[in-house]
């Protein structure tokens, strides 16, 4: 255990290179140091990123209702842009 503390940065570099390192006391492994650059780990990070705001916001009732026809029409026309000049 003491050896692992003293050489942690070297052990991390070895693990990052793909080696699995077992750490423990009195010849009994208690922990495993391995690379975090795995497909499973990256998938877990992506899942956490996409759910990071879960429970933090509330959307108002009807937020996903269809837009009114006049707003949809304005997307497909120049309506409302008469006052703007192209520069």
C-alpha positions, 0 to 999 in steps of 0.5 A: 500500500505504501509503495502504491502511494509513493508511486501513484503517478507512475502506476496511473500512467501504466494503467492508462497504457492498458495495464491492470494493477492490483493494490493491496496489503500483505499480498492480498489485492484490495483494489484494481487500477485500470484505464478509464478509457474504455467503451463502457466508461465513455458510455457511462459519461455520456449517459451522465452528461445527457441526464445531468439536469434531470429534476432541475427544471420544470417545463410549463404545461403545453410546452410541446403543443403545436405552434399556432398557424401564423407562427408556422407560416412566418417560418416559410414566408418573409412576413414580418421582415419588411422592416429589416434591410439586408446589409 
